[in-house]
Amino acid sequence: MSSITEYMTDDHRRCDEMFTETETAASIGDWTAAESHWATFHSSIEQHLGKEEEVLFPAFEQATGNTAGPTAVMKMEHQQMRQLFEQIHQSLQGKDEETLLGLTETLMILMQQHNMKEEQILYPMSQQMLPNPANTLAAIQAC
């Protein structure tokens, strides 16, 4: 059985690969592929964020009694990402390569920093502090 850290980190990597496919397709002007890859990425990243916001974060907050700590920061960063998602979607629809690639670079940096905090701090803390991390992992996997 994997841990919360392993499972969620693997999910980060899977989403990152889909995101890269969007950038690659847009950079060669294949807008149909870029939009298709974006739709797949967007669906997957929203599912990932949902797993955190609906299962992991509430479990962590309940176990620690802290709603203003690391989960609050992660939720704020999720909102920042969602704002970029909308801007990227608009750039894709307008086939605006320059704007799109600037936005995707910004999003990639944000996601890398965000993922590092989760993978190195929040997920290991969750694994340690949750009363039954295996049950939480099962709930995450069921989402």
C-alpha positions in Angstrom: 0.0 0.0 0.0 1.3 3.5 -0.8 1.3 6.4 1.6 -0.5 9.7 1.2 2.8 11.3 0.2 3.5 8.6 -2.4 0.0 8.7 -3.9 -0.4 12.4 -4.0 3.1 13.0 -5.3 2.5 10.5 -8.1 -0.7 12.4 -8.9 1.3 15.6 -9.1 3.6 14.0 -11.6 0.8 12.7 -13.7 -0.8 16.2 -13.9 2.6 17.8 -14.6 3.0 15.5 -17.6 -0.4 16.5 -19.0 0.4 20.1 -18.5 3.6 19.8 -20.4 1.8 18.2 -23.3 -0.4 21.4 -23.5 2.7 23.6 -23.6 4.4 21.5 -26.2 1.4 21.4 -28.5 0.8 25.2 -28.2 4.5 25.9 -28.9 4.3 24.2 -32.3 1.0 25.8 -33.1 -1.1 22.7 -32.8 -4.1 24.4 -31.2 -6.4 21.4 -31.5 -4.0 19.2 -29.6 -3.2 22.0 -27.1 -6.9 22.4 -26.3 -7.4 18.7 -26.0 -4.4 18.3 -23.7 -5.5 21.3 -21.7 -9.0 19.8 -21.2 -7.5 16.6 -19.9 -5.0 18.5 -17.6 -7.7 20.8 -16.3 -10.0 18.0 -15.4 -7.2 16.0 -13.7 -5.8 19.0 -11.7 -9.3 19.9 -10.6 -9.8 16.3 -9.4 -6.5 16.5 -7.6 -7.3 19.8 -5.9 -10.7 18.4 -5.0 -9.1 15.4 -3.3 -7.1 17.8 -1.2 -9.8 20.3 -0.4 -12.6 17.8 0.2 -10.7 15.0 2.0 -7.1 15.6 2.9 -7.3 19.2 4.2 -10.4 18.7 6.3 -8.8 15.5 7.8 -5.6 17.4 8.5 -7.4 20.4 10.1 -9.5 18.1 12.3 -6.4 16.1 13.4 -4.4 19.2 14.2 -7.1 21.7 15.2 -5.4 24.2 12.9 -7.4 25.8 10.0 -5.1 28.8 9.6 -1.8 26.9 9.0 -0.5 25.1 6.0 -3.9 24.1 4.6 -4.9 27.8 4.4 -1.8 28.6 2.4 -2.5 25.7 0.1 -6.1 26.7 -0.5 -5.0 30.3 -1.3 -2.5 28.9 -3.8 -5.3 26.7 -5.3 -7.3 29.9 -5.9 -4.3 31.5 -7.6 -3.9 28.5 -9.9 -7.6 28.6 -10.7 -7.3 32.2 -11.8 -4.4 31.3 -14.1 -6.5 28.3 -15.4 -9.1 30.7 -16.6 -6.6 33.0 -18.2 -4.9 30.1 -19.9 -8.2 28.8 -21.2 -8.9 32.2 -22.7 -5.5 32.4 -24.4 -6.0 28.9 -25.8 -9.4 29.9 -27.3 -7.8 33.0 -28.8 -4.8 31.1 -30.1 -2.6 33.7 -28.4 0.7 31.8 -28.2 2.8 34.5 -26.6 0.3 35.2 -23.8 -0.4 31.5 -23.4 3.3 30.5 -23.0 3.8 33.4 -20.5 0.9 32.2 -18.4 1.9 28.6 -18.6 5.4 29.5 -17.4 3.8 31.4 -14.4 1.6 28.5 -13.6 4.4 26.0 -13.9 6.5 27.9 -11.4 3.5 28.3 -9.0 2.7 24.6 -9.3 6.4 23.5 -8.7 6.6 25.7 -5.6 3.2 24.5 -4.4 3.9 20.9 -5.0 7.2 21.1 -3.2 5.5 22.4 -0.1 2.9 19.7 -0.2 5.3 16.9 -0.9 8.0 17.9 1.6 5.8 19.3 4.4 2.0 18.8 4.2 1.8 15.3 3.0 4.4 13.9 5.4 2.8 15.8 8.3 -0.6 14.3 7.3 0.8 10.8 7.2 2.2 11.4 10.8 -0.6 13.3 12.4 -3.8 11.7 11.0 -5.3 9.1 13.4 -5.8 6.6 10.5 -3.8 7.7 7.4 -4.8 4.5 5.6 -8.5 5.4 5.8 -7.8 9.0 4.6 -5.7 7.5 1.7 -8.6 5.2 0.8 -11.0 8.2 0.8 -8.6 10.2 -1.4 -8.3 7.3 -3.8 -12.1 7.0 -4.0 -12.6 10.6 -5.1 
